[in-house]
Amino acid sequence: MLNIIPKPNNFCSKEGNFVLPKSANIACPKLFEQAGLALIEYAKAEKDTNLAFDNKNAKIIFLENAQLDSEEYVLDIKKSGIEIQASSSQGAFYAVQTLRQAWEQELPCCAIQDKPRFTWRGLLLDESRHFFGKESVKKLLDMMAYYKLNIFHWHLTDDQGWRIEIKKYPLLTKIGSVRKGTHIHGWRRANLKKDVIWEEYGGFYTQDDIKEIVAYAQERGINIVPEIDMPGHFAAALAAYNWLGCRELKRDVAYYFGGKIPFMQGIRDWNRSACVGKDSTYEFIYNIIDEIVELFPFPYFHIGGDEADKSEWKKCAHCAKVMEEHNLKDYNELQAHFNNKIITYLKSKGRRLIGWNEVLAGGNIDNSVVAQYWTLKRDTNAEMHINNGGNLIMSRHNCFYFDMCHAQVSLKNTYTFSPIHEGIESGALSNIIGVEGCLWTEWVDSQEKLELNLYPRMIALAETGWTQEGGKDWQDFLCRLSHHEKTLDRLGINYAHKDIYLSNNKLRNWLDIKRWYTKDQHFELRRNKELKGK
């Protein structure tokens, strides 16, 4: 078996090898031109092989096969050449990625017919808490393509920074993208002298930047879902336009993560949501949506919707009026009313709303919502939603929250995740559209830390999303992963050492988790350097 990740779902070995020559022709129909161009580029960069489009004596042949699913491909490696079949450019591109991984070895003759288990194989990057920039995002998209991940969930706004230009509301980036400091050492630390870096921190993407990255992703078969958090996690927007709140208070962009620092400073109302009773709030949001849907063609729009504090709604005349007019019995139903208005507007724009599973709490939300199930605790609302025909994306914290240390969210947890669990009926499993890993960046402040947290957990995520349950094998995965370390080294990826992602020392793991939560989120980075002798 080739050392391919994610593991192909159907593989048959044959005798012999194909020797990739220093120059060769490709026969490629127009439908697969983008995949062919990618193959030409990869072959030159990785194998110093010159490929060119020419049907004459072609060694690599692309063929259209309308019987295959859109992401499915057939790869047939023979002694005489290579044949790729697909029904779409996406399927052909995935065949090219498999071929790239195969040519890291000698190319053994084999036949592969392959397609993914889930249509949604995603990764979230939070750029509100820390901003990484275009080149970092492009490098991540390259690696996602290599491992056949197809959804980039881009968390662009939160309390600690607004990272996307909105032309109608320039203060969102002039004020909302900049904070006066950055909290360090963890959620439980709150010493303003020791636990805050008092340096201005900011950054945002212009709309031209966004268009460039969207196009870059599309060339690699990746769709981008923007997340604009609402009505909670809204502090950066409130700092720029305070009339969006129930009370028009002057507040800065949050420099702290979580509530301990403001609590210690006597600020009890630090976690303020947008006012969901004012017409002006909806006008603001609709105008933002209008600009964003022009930048992101993928028909999904994430609004977050989690951890929305309702304290101010309970004292707000605007919110009380809406509750009375619409006969809403509690504040969860008020949030669902807000969500439904956003759903309706997004539908008018050809978009479907995604929210974290807390958006289901009201019970009166439109069933078209896609819920992203992240919480550690069992959520019966999520179970009811999927059992009633609603869609879920699985991002359970103990398997897919890659901001946590490796001792807490282990590689094995990610790899062995199964969506089959108590409360979800067997007939409803098809309503799970996929899986998504999440890299929140409160404590991820550099490229090397980003990569340490992602790799190899992102690689396990890729196989979990692609390979059928019956084809997965933990020990076999580890064997194939060991061969991929050479590729990661060649690509300059700061992946975690085996001693970090495969630690079986229960005492050390417990101490690591305690250390991570209470004082030090960078010890794994230092340990990794020591283990690799850097």
GUZA-129758 format. One record per residue: x, y, z of N, C-alpha, C, O, CB in turn; residue in three letters. Coordinates in steps of 0.1 Angstrom, whole numbers, plus 5000, padded with zeros to 4 digits. Glycine has a CB too. Layout:
<recs>
XYZXYZXYZXYZXYZAla...
</recs>
This chain:
<recs>
500849885000500050005000500950125000501850135007499150005012Met500550224992501250354992501050425005500050405012500850434980Leu501950515008501750595020500950715018501350835020503150635026Asn499650695014498750805010497950845022497450755029497850764998Ile497850975025496851025035496051135028496651225022497651075048Ile494751135029493951025035493950895027494150895015492551075037Pro493850785035493850655029492850635018491650665021493750545039Lys493150595006492150574995491150465000491550365007492850534982Pro489950474995488950384999488950254991488450154996487550454998Asn489450254979489650134972491050134965491350224957488450124961Asn491750034968493150024963493549884959493249794966494150074974Phe494149874947494549744942495949754937496249834927493549684931Cys496949674942498249684938498449594926497849494924499249644949Ser499449634917499849554905501349544905502049614912499249624892Lys501749454896503249434895503849554888503349604878503549304888Glu505149584892505949674884505849814890505149844899505549674870Gly506549904883506650044887506550134874506850084863507950084895Asn506050254876506150354865507250444868507350504879504750424863Phe508150464859509250564861508950694855508750704842510650504854Val508850794863508450934858509650984851510751014857508051024870Leu509551014838510651064830510951214833510151274840510451044815Pro512051264829512451404831511551494823511451614826513951424828Lys510951444812509951524805508951434799509251324795510751614793Ser507751484799506651394794505451484790505351594794506151294805Ala504551424782503351494777502151454785502051344790503151474762Asn501151544786499951524793498751544782498751644775499751614805Ile497851444782496651464774495551494783495251424792496251324766Ala494951614781494051674791492951744785493151844778494851764801Cys491651704786490551784781490451914788490951934799489251704782Pro489752014782489552144788488952144802489352224810488652224779Lys488052044805487452034818488452024829488252074840486451924818Leu489551954826490551924836491852014835492851984841490951784836Phe491752124828492952204825493552254838494752254839492552324816Glu492752294848493252354860494052244868495152274873492152404869Gln493452124868494152014875495451974867496551944873493251884875Ala495451984854496651954846497752064848498952024850496351954832Gly497352184849498252294852498952274866500152294868497552434851Leu498052234876498652214889499652094889500652104895497452174899Ala499351994881500251874880501551924874502651884878499651764872Leu501552004863502752054857503652134867504852114868502352144845Ile502952224875503652304885504252214896505452234899502752404891Glu503552114901504052034911505151944907506151934914502951944917Tyr505051894894506151804889507451884888508551824890505651744876Ala507352004883508552084882509252114895510452104897508252214874Lys508352154905508852194918509352084926510352094933507752274925Ala508751964925508951854934509851744928510551674936507651804939Glu509751724915510551614909511451664898512151584891509551524903Lys511551794896512351854885511951784871512851754863513851834888Asp510651764869510151704857509351804849508551874855509251574860Thr509651804836508951904827507751834821507951744812509951964817Asn506651874824505451814818504851924809504952044812504351764828Leu504151884798503551974789502251914783502151794782504552014778Ala501252004780500051964773500351924759500752014751498952074774Phe500251794756500351754742499851604741500351524748501951754737Asp498851584733498251454732499151344726498951224728496951464724Asn500251394719501151304712502051224722502751294730501951374702Lys501951094722502751014731502651054745503651044753504251024726Asn501451084749501151134763501451014773500950904771499751184765Ala502151044784502450954794501350964805501150864813503850964800Lys500751074806499651094816498451144809498451244802500151204827Ile497351074811496151094803494951124813494751044822495850974794Ile494251234811493051264819491851224810491851264798493051414823Phe490951154816489751114809488451154817488451144829489750964806Leu487451204810486251244816485351114818485151034808485451354808Glu484851094830483950984832482751034840482851054852484750864841Asn481651054833480451114839479751024849478951074857479451144828Ala480150894850479550804860480150824874479550774884479850664856Gln481250904876481850924889481151044896480751134889483350944887Leu481151034909480751154917481651274915482751254910480551114932Asp481151384920481951514917483351514923484251574918481151634922Ser483551454935484851454941485551314940486651294945484651484956Glu484951224932485551094930486551094918486451174909484450994927Glu487551004919488550994909488950844908488750764917489751084911Tyr489450814896490150684894491550714889491750794880489350594883Val492550654896493950674893494550534890494550444898494750744904Leu494950514877495550384873496950414869497250474858494650324861Asp497850354877499350374874499750244868499750134874500150404887Ile500250244855500750134848502250154845502750264846499950114835Lys502850044840504250054836504450154824505450224823504849924832Lys503350164816503450244804503050384806503250474798502650184793Ser502350414817501850554819500750564830500550464837501350604806Gly500250674831499250704842497950754835497950834826499750814852Ile496850694840495450734835494650784847494650724858494750624828Glu494050904846493250964856491850984850491651044839493851104861Ile490850934858489450954854488751034864488951024876488750824851Gln487851124860487051204869485851264862485851264849487851324876Ala484851314869483751374863483751524864482951594858482451324869Ser484651574873484751714875486251754877487151674879483951754888Ser486551884876487851934879488251904893489451874896487952084877Ser487351904903487651874917488151734918489151704925486451894925Gln487451634912487951494913489351474906490151404912486951404906Gly489551544895490851534888491951594897493051544898490751604875Ala491651704904492551764913492951674924494151674928492051904918Phe492051604930492351504941493151394936494051344943491051454947Tyr492951344923493851244918495251294917496251224919493351204904Ala495451424913496751484913497451484926498651464928496651624907Val496651514937497251514950497651374955498751364961496151574961Gln496851274951497251144954498551104947499451044952496151044950Thr498651144934499851124926501051194932502151134932499651164912Leu500851314937501951384943502551304955503751294957501551524948Arg501651254964502051184975502751044971503751004977500851154985Gln502250984960502750864955504150874950505050794952501850804944Ala504450994943505751004938506851044948508051064944505751104926Trp506451054960507451064971508250934972509350934977506851104985Glu507650824967508350694966508550664951508250744943507550584974Gln509050544949508950494935507450474932506650454941509650354933Glu507050494920505650484916505250344913505350294902505250584904Leu504750274923504350134921503050124913502150214914504150054934Pro502950034904501650024896500549984905500649894914501849914885Cys499450044903498250024912497050084905497150164896498450074926Cys495850044911494650104906493850154919493750084928493750004898Ala493450284918492750344930491450404924491450474915493650464936Ile490350374931489050444929488650494943488550424952487950344923Gln488450624943488450694956487450804956487250874946489750734960Asp486750824967485850944969485650954984485850864992484450924962Lys485351074989485351105003484051055010483051035004485351255005Pro484251025023483150985032482151105034480951095033483650935045Arg482751225037481951345040482251455029483351465024482251395054Phe481251525026481351635016482051765023482551845016480051675010Thr481951775036482451885043483651845051483451765061481351955052Trp484851885047486051845054486851975057487652025048486951745046Arg486552035068486952175070487952195081488252115089485752245074Gly488452315080489452365091489052515093488952595084490852355086Leu488952545106488752685110490052755114490852685121487752695121Leu490252875110491352955115490853085120490153155113492452985104Leu491053105133490653235140491753335138492853325142490453205155Asp491353445131492353555129491953685136492553785134492553585114Glu490953675145490553785153491553795165492153905167489153775158Ser491753685171492653685183494153715179494853795186492553555191Arg494553645169495853675163495753675148495153595142496953575168His496453765142496353795128497653745121498753775125496153945125Phe497453655110498653595104498953645090500153645087498353445104Phe498053695083498353755070498253655058498053535060499653815071Gly498353715046498053645034498953525032498553415028498153735022Lys500253545034501153435030500953315040501053195035502653485032Glu500653335052500453225061499153155057499153035057500253285076Ser498153225054496853165049497053085037496552975035495753275047Val497853135027498153065015498852935018498552825012498853155005Lys499852935027500552815030499652715036499752595033501752855040Lys498752755044497752665050496852605040496552485040496952735061Leu496352685030495552645019496252535011495652435006495052755011Leu497552555009498352455001498352325008498252225002499852505000Asp498552325022498552205029497152135030497052015030499052225043Met496152215031494752165031494552095017493951985017493752275033Met494952155006494752084993495551954993495051854987495252184982Ala496751954998497551834998496851715005497051605001498951855004Tyr496051745015495451645023493851645020493151585028495651665038Tyr493451705009492151695004491051755014489951705014491751545001Lys491451845022490451925029489852035020490552095012491051995042Leu488552055021487952135010487152255016486552335008486952055003Asn487152285029486452395034487352475044487952415053485152355042Ile487652595041488352685050487352785056486752865050489452765042Phe487152765069486252845078487152955083487952935092485552755089His486853075079487653195082486953275093486053355090487953275070Trp487453265105486853345116487453485116488653505121487153275130His486753585111487353715108486953825118487553925118486853755095Leu485953795127485653895137485353835150484853715151484353975132Thr485653905161485353865174485653985183485854095178486253735178Asp485553965196485754075206487154135204487254255207485554025220Asp488154065200489554115201489954175187491154205186490454005205Gln489154175177489554235165488654205153488154095152490954195162Gly488354315145487654305133488654305121489354405120486554415131Trp488654195113489754175104489354185089490154135081490354045107Arg488254235086487854245072487254385069486454435076486754135068Ile487754445058487354575054485854575050485454495042488254625042Glu485054665056483754695052483654835047483754925056482654655063Ile483454865035483554995030482555095035482755215037483454995014Lys481355045038480255125043480555175058480055275063478955055042Lys481355085065481555115079483055115082483655015087480855005088Tyr483755215078485255215079485855215093486955165095485855345072Pro485055255103485555245117485755105121486455075131484655315126Leu485155005115485254865119486754825118487154745126484454775110Leu487454875108488854845107489754955113490854935118489254815093Thr489255085112490055195118490155175133491255195139489455325114Lys489055145139489055135154488954985158489654935166487855205160Ile488054905151487754775156488854675153488854565159486554725149Gly489854705145490954605142492154625151493054545150491354615128Ser492054725160493254755168492854745183491854795188493754895165Val493754675191493554665205494854715212495854715206493254525210Arg494654755224495854825231496754725237497854775242495254915241Lys496454605238497354505244496854365241495854345234497454525259Gly497554265246497254125244497454045256498554045262498054065232Thr496453975261496453885272497353765269497253715258494953845276His498153725279499053615278498853525290498353565300500453655275Ile499353405289499553305301498253235304498253165314499953375313His497153255297495953175299494753245305494853355311496353065307Gly493653185303492353245308492353265323491553355328491153155304Trp493053185330492953195345493953295351493953315363493253065351Arg494753365342495653465347495153605345494553635334497053445340Arg495353695355494753825353495553935359495054045364493453825360Ala496953925360497854025365498154125354498754085344499153965371Asn497754245355497854335344499354375341499654415330497154465347Leu500254355350501654375348502354255341503154265333502354415361Lys501954135346502654015342501953945330502553865322502853925353Lys500653955329499853875320499253945309498353895302498753805328Asp499754065306499354145294500554205288501354265294498254255298Val500654195275501654265267501054395263500154395254502154185254Ile501554505268500954635265501554695253502254795253501054735277Trp501254635242501654685228500454685219499654585219502854605222Glu500254785212499154795202499254675192500254645187499054925195Glu498154615190498054495181496954515171495754545175497954365189Tyr497254495159496154505149496454445135497454375134495854655146Gly495654465126495754405113494354375107493454335114496654285113Gly494254385094493054345087493254315073494354355067491954445089Phe492354255066492354225052491554325044490354345048491854085049Tyr492154385034491354465025490454375017490654255016492254555016Thr489454435010488654355001489354294990489054184985487454434996Gln490354364985491254314974492054194980492254094972492254414969Asp492554194992493254084998492253964999492653844995493654115013Asp491053985003490053875004489853814990489853684989488753925009Ile489653894980489453834966490653754962490453654955489253954956Lys491853804965493053724961493153594968493453494962494353804965Glu492753584981492853454988491653364984491953244983492753485003Ile490553414981489453334977489753274963489553154961488153424975Val490353344954490753294941491853184943491853084936491253404932Ala492753214952493853114955493252984960493752874956494853174965Tyr492252994969491652874974490852804964490952674963490752914986Ala490152874955489352804945490252724935489852624931488552914937Gln491452774932492352704924492752574930493252484923493652794921Glu492652564943493052444950491852354955491952274964493952474962Arg490652384949489452314953488952334967488252254972489752164951Gly489252454972488752484986487852604985488052704979490052524994Ile486652584992485652694994485952755007486252695017484252634993Asn485652885008485952965020484553005026483753065019486853085018Ile484352975039483153025046483553135055484453115064482552905054Val483053255054483353365063482553345076481353315075483153505057Pro483153375087482353385100482453535105483553585108482953285110Glu481253595106481153725112480253705124479053685123480453825102Ile480853705136480253675148479053775152479253895152481253665160Asp477953715155476753795159475753705166475653585163476153865147Met474953755176475053885182476053895193476354005198473653925187Pro476653785197477653785207479053795201479153805189477653665216Gly480053805210481453815205481553945195482053935184481953695197His480954045200480654165191481354295196481054405191479154195190Phe482354275205482954395212483754485202483754605204483854345223Ala484354425192485154505183484154595175484454715172485954415173Ala483054545171482054625164481454735173481254845169480954535158Ala481154695186480654795195481654905198481255015201480254715208Leu482954875198483954975200483955075189484155195191485354915202Ala483655035177483655115165482355195164482355315161483855035153Ala481255125167479855185166479055155178478355045178479155145152Tyr479155235188478555195201476955195201476355145210478955295212Asn476355255191474955255190474355115186473155095186474455355179Trp475255025184474854885181474454815194473854705193475954805174Leu474754865206474454805218473154845224472554945219475554825228Gly472554775234471354825241471654955248470755035249470854715250Cys472854965254473355095259474455145251475355065247473755075275Arg474555265248475555325240476755365248476955485252475055445232Glu477555265252478755285261479955295252480155235242478855175271Leu480955385257482255395250483155285256483455285268482855535252Lys483455185248484355075252485455055242485255075230483554955255Arg486555005246487654965237487454825232486654745237489054975244Asp488254795221488354655216488954575228489954625234489154645203Val488454455230488954375241490354335239490754285228488054255243Ala491154355249492554305249492754175256493754115256493554415254Tyr491654135264491754015272490953905265490053925257491154045286Tyr491253785269490553665265489853605276490453565286491553555258Phe488553595275487753545286487353655296487653765294488453425293Gly486753615307486253715316486953745329486553835337484953675320Gly488153675332488753695345489353835346489253895357489853595346Lys490053885336490654025337489554125339489754205349491454055325Ile488554135331487554245334486854215347486454315354486454245323Pro486654095351485954065364486854125375486354185385485753915366Phe488154105375489054145385489154305385489554365395490454085383Met488854365374488854505373487454565376487254695375489254555359Gln486554485380485254535384484254565373483254625374485354655392Gly484654505361483754525349482954405347483354305343484654555336Ile481654415351480754295351480054285338479554175334479754315362Arg479954385330479254385317480154375305479954445295478354505316Asp481254305307482354305296481854225284482254245273483554235302Trp480954125286480554035276479154085270478154025272480353885281Asn479254195262477954255257477654205243478554195235478154405258Arg476454185241475954145227475354265220475054365226474954035228Ser475254255207474454355199473054355204472454255209474554325184Ala472454475203471054485206470254425195470354465183470654635208Cys469354325199468554255188467154315187466354255181468554105192Val466954425194465654485194465654615185464554665182465154525207Gly466754665181466854785173466854755158467554665153468054875177Lys466054825150466054815136467454855130467854795120464954905129Asp468154945137469454995132470454885132471354875124469955115140Ser470354785142471254675143471154585130472154545124471054595155Thr469854555126469654475115470154545102470654475093468154435114Tyr469854675101470354745089471854735088472354715077469954895090Glu472554755099474054745100474454605095475354595086474554765114Phe473854495100474254365097473954335082474754275075473554265106Ile472754375077472354355063473354415054473754365044470954395061Tyr473754535057474754605049476154535049476754535038474954755054Asn476554485060477754405060477654275052478554245044478154365075Ile476454205053476254085045476354125030476954045022474854025049Ile475754235026475754275012477154285007477454234996475054415011Asp478054335015479454345010480154215010480954175001480254445018Glu479954135020480654005022480253905012481153825007480453955036Ile478953895008478553794999479153814985479253724977477053784998Val479553944982480153974970481653924969482253914958480154124967Glu482153904981483553854982483753704982484753644978484253924994Leu482753634988482753494991481653424983480453434987482653465006Phe481953354972480853294964480253174969479153134965481453264950Pro480953104979480352984985479053014992479053104999481452914994Phe478052934990476652964995476452945010475352905013475652894987Pro477452955018477252945032477853065039478753125035477952815037Tyr477253105051477653225058477553185073476453145078476753345055Phe478653195080478653155095478453285103479153385101479953085098His477553275113477353395122477753365136477553445145475853425122Ile478453245138478853215152477553185160477053075160479653335159Gly477053285168475853275176476053205189475053185196474953195168Gly477353175193477553115206477853215217478153325214478753015204Asp477653175229478053245241477553395240478253485245479553255242Glu476353415235475753545234475153575248474153525252474653555223Ala475753675255475253715268473953795266473753875257476253805276Asp472953765275471653825273471253915284470153965285470553715272Lys472253955292471954035304471354175300470354215306473254065312Ser471954235290471454375286470054365279469254455280472454445277Glu469854255272468554235266467354245276466254285274468454105258Trp467654185288466654185299466254315304465254335311467154095310Lys467154415302466854555307466554655295466454775298467954605315Lys466454605283466354685271464854705267464254605264467254635260Cys464454825265463054855261462854805246461754755243462755005262Ala463854815238463754775224463554625223462754575216465054815216His464354555231464254405231462954365237462354265232465454345239Cys462454425248461154395254460054415244459054335244460954475266Ala460154515236459054545226459054435216457954385212459354675219Lys460154385211460254275201459654145207458854075201461654255196Val459954115220459453995226457954005227457253905225460153985240Met457454115231455954135232455254115218454254055217455654265239Glu455854185208455254185195455254045189454254015181455954275186Glu456253965192456353835185456053715195456253605192457753815180His455553755207455053655217456253555220456053435220453853575211Asn457353605222458553525226458553505241458453595248459853595221Leu458753375245458553345259459853365267459853375280458153205261Lys461053365261462253375268463353435259463153465247462753245274Asp464553455265465653525257466353435247466953485238466653585267Tyr466253305249466753205239465853225227466353215215466753065244Asn464553235229463653255217463953395210463753405198462153245221Glu464353495218464653625213465853605204465953665193464953725224Leu466853535208468053515200467653435187468153465176469153445207Gln466753335188466353265177465553355167465653335155465453145181Ala464853445172464153545164465153625156464953645144463253635173His466253675163467353745156467953655145468053695134468453785166Phe468253525149468853435139467953415127468353415115469153305145Asn466653405129465653385118465653495109465453485097464253355123Asn465753615114465753735105467053735097466953775085465653865114Lys468153695103469353685095469253575084469753595073470653665104Ile468653465088468453355079467653395067468053365056467753235086Ile466653465070465753515059466553605049466353595037464553595064Thr467353695055468053785046469153715038469353735027468753905055Tyr469853615045470853545038470153455027470753445016471553445048Leu469053405029468353335018468053415006468153374995466953275023Lys467753545009467553634997468753664989468753704978466953775003Ser469953634995471253644989471753514984472953504980472253714999Lys470953414985471453274980472353214990473253134985472053294967Gly472253245003473153185012472453115023471253135026474053305019Arg473153015029472552935040473352965053474552965053472652785037Arg472652985064473253025077473852895084473252795085472253095086Leu475052915089475652825098475852895112476253005112477052765093Ile475652815122475952875136476352755145476152645142474652935142Gly477152795155477452695166476252645172475152705172478452765176Trp476352525178475052455182474252525192473052495194475452315187Asn474752625199473952705208472852775201471852815208474852805215Glu472952805188471852875181470552795181469452845178472252905166Val470652665185469452575185468652585198467552535199469852435182Leu469152665208468652665221467252715222466452675230469552745231Ala466852805213465552875214464452775210463252795214465452985205Gly464752675201463752585197462852635186462152555179462852545208Gly462852765183462052815173462852865161462352955153461252935178Asn464052815159464852855148464552775135464152665136466352835151Ile464652845124464452785111465252655109466452655112464752885099Asp464652545104465352415103466452415092467152315091464352305101Asn466452525084467452525074468852555079469852535072467152625063Ser468952595092470252635097471152505098470652395101470152695111Val472452525095473452415097474052445110474652555112474452415085Val473952355119474552365133475852305134476052185129473552305144Ala476852375139478252325141478352285155478352365164479352425137Gln478452155158478352095171479752085177480551995173477651945170Tyr480052175186481352185192481452145207482452115212481852325190Trp480352165214480352155229480752025234480551915228479052195234Thr481452025246481851905252480651825257480551705256482851935264Leu479751905264478551835269477651795258477551865248477851935279Lys476951685261475851645251474851755249474351815259475251515256Arg474451775237473451875234472251805228472251765216474051985224Asp471151795235469951735230469251815219468551755211468951705242Thr469551945219468952025209469551995195468951985185469152175212Asn470951965195471551925183471051785179470951765167473151915185Ala470851695188470351565185468951575179468651515169470351475197Glu468051665185466751675180466751745165466051705157465951765189Met467651835164467851905151468151805140467551805129468852015151His469151725142469551625131468551515130468251475118470951565135Ile467851475141466851365139465651415132464851335127466451315153Asn465451555132464351615125464651655111463951725104463751725133Asn465851615106466251645092467151755090467551785079465051675084Gly467551825101468551935101469951875098470251765101468552015113Gly470851965094472251925091473151965103472952075109472751995078Asn474151885105475251915115476551905109476851815100475151815127Leu477551985113478951975111479551935125479252005135479652105105Ile480351825125480851785138482251845141483151825133480951625138Met482351915152483551975156483751965171484152055178483652135153Ser483451845176483451815191484751855197485851815192483151675194Arg484651925208485851985214486951885217488151915215485452055227His486651775222487651675227488351605215489351535217487151575236Asn487951625203488551565191489051675181490051645175487551485184Cys488451785180488751885169489152025174489252105165487651885161Phe489352045186489852185191491352185192491952145202489152225204Tyr491952225181493452215180494152335187495352335187493752215165Phe493452425193494052525201494552465214495452515221493152645204Asp493952355218494252285231495652215229496052185218493152185235Met496252185241497552115240497351975235496251925236498252115254Cys498351915230498251775224497851675235497251575232499551735218His498251705248497851605258496351605261495851505265498551645271Ala495651715258494251725260493451675248492551595249493851865264Gln493751735236493051685224494151615216494951665208492551815216Val494151485218495151395212494951365198493851375193495351275220Ser496051325191495951285177494951165176494251155166497351245172Leu495051075185494150955185492750995186491850935180494550855196Lys492451095195491051145196490551185182489451155178490951255206Asn491351265175490951315162490751205153489751205145492051415157Thr491651115152491651005142490450905145489850865135492950925142Tyr490150875157489150775160487750835162486850755166489550705173Thr487550965160486251015162485250945153485450915141486251165158Phe484050915159482950865151481750945155481450975166482750715155Ser480950985145479751065147478650985153477551035158479251125134Pro478750845154477750765159477750765174478750715180477850615154Ile476750825181476750835195475350845200474350875192477650945201His475150835213473850835219473050965215473551075215474050835235Glu471850935212470951045208470751075194469751135190471451175215Gly471651035185471551055171471050915165471650815166472851095164Ile469850925159469250805153470050755141470550845134467750825149Glu470150625139470950575128470450625115471250655106470850425128Ser469150645113468650695100468950845098468850895087467250675100Gly469450915108469751055107471251085104471651195102469351135120Ala472050985105473551005103473851065090474851135089474250865104Leu473051045080473351105066473151255067473551325057472451045056Ser472551305077472351455079473651515084473651645085471151485088Asn474651435088475951495092476651525079477051425072476751395101Ile476951645076477551675063479051675064479751675053477151815058Ile479651665076481051655077481651685090480951695100481651735066Gly482951705090483751725102484651855100484951885088484651605106Val484951915111485852035109486652055122486152045133484952165107Glu487952075120488852105130488952255133488652335123490252055128Gly489152305145489152445148490452485155490852425165487952475158Cys491052585149492252645155491952785160492052885153493452645145Leu491552795173491352925179492752975183493552895187490352915191Trp492853105183494253155184494553255196495453335196494653225172Thr493753245207494053325218495453305223496153405226493053285230Glu495953185222497353155227498253105216499253045219497253045238Trp497853125204498653095192499053225185498253285178497852995182Val500253265187500653395183501753405173502353505170501153465196Asp502153285167503253285157502953175147502153085149504553265164Ser503653175136503553075126504052935131503352835128504353115113Gln505152935139505652805144504652745154504552625155506952825150Glu503952835162502952785171501752735164501152625167502652885181Lys501352805153500252765145500452625140499552535140499952865134Leu501652605134501952475128502152365138501652245136503252485120Glu502652395150502852295160501452245165501252125167503552355172Leu500452335166499152295170498352215159497552135162498352415174Asn498652255147497852185136498352055132497651965129497852275124Leu499752035131500251915126500851825136501651875145501351945115Tyr500551695137499751625126498251615128497651535121500351495124Pro497651685137496251665140495451705128494351635125495751755152Arg495851805120495051835108495151715098494151695090495651965101Met496251645098496351525089495451415093494851345085497851475089Ile495251395106494351295111492851335108492051255104494451275126Ala492651465109491351525105490951485091489851445088491251675108Leu491951505082491751475068491351335065490451305057493051515060Ala492051245072491651105070490251065076489550985071492751005076Glu489951135088488651115094487551165085486451105085488651185108Thr487751265078486751325069486651255056485551255050487051465066Gly487751185051487751125038487450975038486650925030489051155031Trp488150905047488250755046487050695053486650735064489550705052Thr486450595047485250525053485650465066486850415068484650425044Gln484750455076485050405089485750265089486750245096483750395097Glu485250175080485850045079487150035074487849935075484949955071Gly487650145067488950145061490050205070491250205066488950215048Gly489650265081490650325090491250225099490650135103489950435098Lys492550255102493350175111494350265117495250315111493950045103Asp494350275131495150365138496650335136497450425133494850365153Trp497050215137498450175136498950195122500050245119498750035141Gln498150165112498450185098498650335095499550375088497450115089Asp497750415101497850555099499150605105499850685098496650625106Phe499550565116500850605122502050575114502950645112500950555136Leu501950455108503050405099503150505087504250545083502750265094Cys501950535081501950625069502350765073503050835066500550625062Arg501950805085502250945089503750955091504351065088501550965103Leu504450855096505950865098506650895084507650965084506450735104Ser506150845073506650875060506451015056507151075049506150775049His505251075061504951205057505751315064505851425060503451235060His506451275075507351365082508451425073508851535074507951305094Glu508951335063509951385054509351495045510051595042510451275045Lys508151475041507451585033507251705040507551815035506151535027Thr506851695053506651815061507951885064507952015064506051775075Leu509051815065510351875067510751945054511152065055511451765070Asp510451885043510851955030510052085028510552175022510551855018Arg508752085033507952195031508052305042507452405042506452155031Leu508952275052509252365063508152385073507852495078509552505057Gly507452265075506352275085506852235099507452125100505152175080Ile506552315109506952285122505952195130505252235139507052415130Asn505952065125504951965131505451925145506651935148504851845122Tyr504551875153504851825166505651695165505351605157503551805174Ala506551675174507351555175506451445181505551465188508651575184His506851315178506051205182505951195197504851155203506651075177Lys506951235204506951235219505851325224505451315236508251275225Asp505451425216504351515220502951465217502051465225504551655214Ile502851425204501451385200501151235203500051195201501351405185Tyr502151155208501851015211502250985225502550865228502650925202Leu502251075234502651055248501650965255500450995255502751185256Ser502150855261501250765269501550775284501050695292501550615264Asn502250875287502550905301501450975308501351105306503950975303Asn500550905315499350975320499651085330498951185330498450865327Lys500651065338500951165348501451295341501051405344502051115358Leu502351275331502951395324501751455316501751585316504051345314Arg500851385310499751445303498951525312498451635308498951335296Asn498651475324497851545333498451675338497851785338497551465346Trp499751665340500551785344500651885332500552015334501951745348Leu500751835320500751925308499452005307499452125304501051845296Asp498351935309497052005307496952105318496452215315495951895308Ile497352075330497252175341498152295339497752405341497652105355Lys499352265334500252375331499752465320499852585320501652315327Arg499152395310498552475298497452575303497452685299498052385287Trp496552525311495452605316495852715325495252825325494452515322Tyr496852685333497152785344498252885342498252985348497452705356Thr499252855333500352945332501152955319501753055316501252925343Lys501152845311502052845300501552765288501352645289503452775305Asp501252835278500652775266501752745255501452705244499552855260Gln503052775258504052765248505152655252506152635245504752895247His504852575263505852475267506052365256507152315255505452415280Phe504952335249505152235239506052285227506752205221503752195233Glu505952405225506752465214508252455218509052415210506452615212Leu508552485231509952475235510352325236511552295232510152535249Arg509452245240509852095241510052045227510951955225508652015248Arg509252085218509352035204510752075198511351995191508252095195Asn511252195201512552235196513652145202514652115196512752385199Lys513452125215514452035222514551895216515551835214514252035237Glu513351835214513251705209513851695195514351585191511851655209Leu513651795187514151795173515651845172516251855162513251885164Lys516151885184517551935184517752065178518852095172518451835178Gly516752155178516852285172517452385181517552505178515452335166Lys
</recs>
